[in-house]
Amino acid sequence: MAKVKLTRNRLTGPVITRLGGKGYALTHDEFVEMPLWSAVSLLGDEGLMIEFTAKDEKAITNLNELSLRVLGDEFGVEHDAKKIKKVMFPKTRKPKKKAKPVEKPIVEEPPIEIESEEE
């Protein structure tokens, strides 16, 4: 379920929108949850703030072609569910730990005595 709210406060009350036979009262104060396909239909409206949740990541694969096209255009990628998911929900990678260099023990060699020919 995507979360939607108004970006600016509206003095005359909430914005009532009807999508899929259900009414939603959008305000500036709190997010309203709605299905992914409904939130996709609201993309591009500068007066709305839309947040996608982890549940939406799974639901992207079930979207129709038109919704995938809208999401692809909005995020600047091809209209493919896998590519859209990569951009919308990037996986954070932990930096690899650098291995400490193994210090070789210093072996002190005894000094070599050179015998002189004079003896």
C-alpha positions as CSV (number, residue, x, y, z in Angstrom):
1,M,0.0,0.0,0.0
2,A,1.4,3.3,-1.1
3,K,1.2,6.3,1.2
4,V,-0.1,9.7,-0.2
5,K,-0.5,13.1,1.3
6,L,-0.7,16.7,0.1
7,T,2.5,18.7,-0.1
8,R,0.9,22.0,1.0
9,N,-1.7,22.7,3.6
10,R,-5.2,23.3,2.3
11,L,-7.3,25.8,4.3
12,T,-10.7,24.7,2.9
13,G,-10.3,21.0,4.0
14,P,-9.1,17.7,2.6
15,V,-9.0,16.9,-1.1
16,I,-11.5,14.1,-1.7
17,T,-10.5,11.7,-4.5
18,R,-12.4,8.6,-5.7
19,L,-10.3,5.8,-7.2
20,G,-11.6,2.3,-7.9
21,G,-14.9,2.9,-6.2
22,K,-13.3,4.0,-2.9
23,G,-13.0,7.6,-1.6
24,Y,-9.8,9.0,-0.1
25,A,-9.5,12.2,1.9
26,L,-6.0,13.6,1.3
27,T,-4.6,16.1,3.8
28,H,-1.2,17.7,4.5
29,D,-1.0,16.3,8.0
30,E,-1.0,12.6,7.6
31,F,-0.5,9.9,4.9
32,V,-3.4,8.0,3.5
33,E,-2.7,4.4,2.4
34,M,-4.0,3.3,-1.0
35,P,-3.3,0.5,-3.5
36,L,-0.3,0.8,-5.7
37,W,-2.2,1.1,-8.9
38,S,-4.2,4.1,-7.4
39,A,-1.0,5.8,-6.4
40,V,0.5,5.2,-9.8
41,S,-2.4,7.0,-11.3
42,L,-1.6,10.1,-9.2
43,L,2.1,10.2,-10.2
44,G,3.1,13.5,-11.7
45,D,0.9,15.7,-9.6
46,E,3.2,18.2,-7.9
47,G,0.6,18.8,-5.1
48,L,1.0,15.2,-3.8
49,M,3.7,13.4,-2.0
50,I,3.8,9.6,-2.7
51,E,5.8,7.1,-0.7
52,F,6.1,3.5,-1.8
53,T,6.4,0.8,0.8
54,A,8.0,-2.7,0.8
55,K,4.7,-4.3,-0.1
56,D,4.7,-2.2,-3.3
57,E,7.9,-3.8,-4.4
58,K,6.2,-7.2,-4.6
59,A,3.0,-5.7,-6.2
60,I,5.0,-4.1,-9.1
61,T,5.2,-7.4,-10.9
62,N,1.4,-7.6,-11.0
63,L,0.8,-4.2,-12.5
64,N,-0.6,-3.8,-16.0
65,E,1.4,-2.5,-19.0
66,L,0.0,1.0,-18.7
67,S,1.0,1.4,-15.0
68,L,4.5,0.0,-15.8
69,R,4.8,2.6,-18.6
70,V,3.8,5.4,-16.2
71,L,6.3,4.2,-13.5
72,G,9.1,3.7,-16.1
73,D,8.6,7.2,-17.5
74,E,8.5,8.7,-14.0
75,F,11.7,7.1,-12.9
76,G,13.5,7.3,-16.2
77,V,13.9,3.6,-16.9
78,E,12.6,1.0,-19.4
79,H,9.0,-0.2,-18.9
80,D,10.2,-3.5,-17.3
81,A,9.1,-4.5,-13.8
82,K,12.6,-5.7,-12.7
83,K,14.3,-2.5,-13.8
84,I,11.7,-0.4,-12.2
85,K,12.1,-2.3,-8.9
86,K,15.9,-1.7,-9.0
87,V,15.4,2.0,-9.3
88,M,12.5,2.4,-6.8
89,F,13.9,0.0,-4.2
90,P,17.7,0.0,-4.4
91,K,19.5,-2.6,-2.3
92,T,22.1,-1.2,0.0
93,R,25.3,-3.0,-0.1
94,K,27.6,-3.1,2.9
95,P,31.1,-2.1,2.1
96,K,33.5,-4.9,2.1
97,K,35.8,-5.1,5.1
98,K,39.4,-4.6,4.1
99,A,41.6,-7.4,5.2
100,K,44.4,-6.4,7.4
101,P,47.8,-7.1,5.8
102,V,49.5,-10.0,7.5
103,E,52.8,-8.8,9.0
104,K,55.6,-11.3,8.5
105,P,57.6,-11.7,11.7
106,I,61.0,-10.2,11.4
107,V,63.7,-12.8,11.9
108,E,67.0,-11.4,13.0
109,E,69.9,-13.2,11.4
110,P,73.1,-13.4,13.3
111,P,75.9,-11.4,11.7
112,I,78.2,-13.3,9.4
113,E,81.8,-13.3,10.4
114,I,84.2,-13.1,7.6
115,E,87.6,-14.7,8.3
116,S,90.4,-12.7,7.1
117,E,93.4,-14.2,5.2
118,E,95.9,-12.6,7.6
119,E,95.5,-15.2,10.3
